[in-house]
Amino acid sequence: MQKIKKTKTNQDNIAKREQELEMQLKRTLADYQNLERRIEAERRLLGELSTIVLIEKFLPILDNLENAQKHLNNQGLELVIRQFNDVLTSEGVIEIDTEGSQFDPNLHEAIETAEGDKDGEIVKVIAKGYKMGDRVIRPAKVTVVKNQSGQIQENSQDAEPSVQNQEVN
């Protein structure tokens, strides 16, 4: 009878050990799959960031080509600019909407201000801005309307009122 109990206890211990090893194996496989996913995501991010850095270096060249085209009005140069823009589009790069829209500090960089009625409206684009997906590669450099009173108006109702120049004693 004792031999039967020992055998049953050994079998129970072996079964518990098998379950423990199976759970360890499942956890290890899950950890490995998570690691593979994380490495793939980091690889994609690295590729995207490398593309952004390269495109950022080419944007001044595109600006120069477009400025030259304004003065030369050459069909060959127009073709090169169109091809350049096609390549940017194929990489997911889009031009940031600017002129006539409201100033957004996330998309635009105010270089100059001009007087006018519509506070915060963009009236002139000095340099085009570009973005790729949600990432701004280069903000658009713009001239923005500042109302004549010199005060900045808040666009949203729940925004805190701006603090004007007050003397602190």
N, C-alpha and C positions, 0 to 999 in steps of 0.2 A: 504494500500500500504506500509505503514511504517512497519507493522508487517511482511510482506513478505520480505522486505529488511533486517530486523533484523534476520529473520530465515535463509535467504541466507547467511548473514555475519557469523552467528553462524555455519552454515554448512561448510563454507569455512575455518573458524578457526579450526573446528574439523578435517577437512580433512588435513589441514597443520600440525596440532598436530600429527595426525596419521602417516603422512609421516615422521615427525621428529622422532617419537618413533620407527618407522620401521627402519630408518637409524641408530639410536642408537643401536637397537637390532642387526642389521647386523654387525656393527662395533664391538660390544661386542663379537659376535660369532666368528668373524675373529680374534680378539685379543686372545680369548680363544683357538682357533685352533692353532694359532702361538705359544702360551705358551705351549700347549701340545707337539708340534713338538720340541720346544727348550728343554723342559724337557727330552724328549726321546733321543735327540741328546746328551745331557749332561750325561744321564744315560749310553748310549753306550760308550761315551768317558771315563767315570769313570771306567766302566768294562774293557775297553781296557787298561787303565793305570794301573789298579790293576793287570791285567794279566801280563803286562810288568814287573812290580815290582817283582812279584812272580817268573817269569822266570829268571829275572836278578839274583835272589838269588840262583837259581838252577844251573846256568851256571858254577860256579867254581867246583861244584860237578861233572858235566859232564867232565870238564877238567881233574879232578883227576882220574876219571874212565878211560878216554882215555889214560892218562899217565901210569896208572897201566897196561892197556892192552898192551901197547908197550913193557913192561918188562915181563909180565906174559904169554901173548898170550894164554889166557884162553877162551874156547868156551862159557862158561856160562857168563863170563864177556862181551864177544862180543854180546851176546843176550840181556843183560841188556842195553848196550850202544845203540843197534839198537832200542830197545823199547823206550828208552829215546828220541832218535832222532825222532821216529815216533810220539810221543806225541808232541814234539816241532813243527813238520811239521803240525800236525792236528790243532794246534793253530795258524798256519800261520807264524811261525818263520822259517826264512831261513838263511843259512850261507852266509856271505859276501864273494864274490869272491876276492881272494887276490893274491897268488903267481903267478908271471909272468905278473900281470896287472900293470897299472900305479897307483901311489899313489894318493889317493883322501882324503883330510883332513876331508871330511864329513863322510867317511866310515872307514878310517884307522888312527891309531895313530903310528907315527914313534918313535920307541924305540931306534933303532940303525941305523947307516949309514954304508955303505960299499962302497968301490971304485969299479968303473965299467964304462962301456961305455954308457949305456942307463940311463941317469939321470932321477930319479923319479920312476924307475922300482922297484917293490917289489921283493926281492930275498929270503926272509925267513919269515915265519909266526911264531911268538913267541906265540901268543894266538889267537885263532879263534874269529872272530867277528860275530855278529848276528843282524838281523833286522826283524821287524814285519811290513809288509806293507812299508810305507815310513819312519817309525821311527827306528832309530838305537838304539838297546837295549844296545849293547856293541860294540865299534869299534874294529876292528882287530888290534892287536899289531904286528908291522912288522919291518923288516929291509929293508931300502930303499937305492938304489944306489944314490950316490952323485958323480957327475963327478969329475975327478982328479984335475981340476983347482980350485975347491972350489966354483965356481959360480953357482947360481941357474938359469936354463934356463926356460924361459916362454913357456908354452905349447900353448897358443892361440896368434894369430896375433894381436888382438886388445887389449891385456893386456898392461898395462903401464910398461915401463922398470923398473926393480928393481933398487933400490938405493943401491950402494955399499958403503962400509965404506969410507966416505969422512970426512975430517976434517973441522969443522966449525970454522971460526975465530971470 
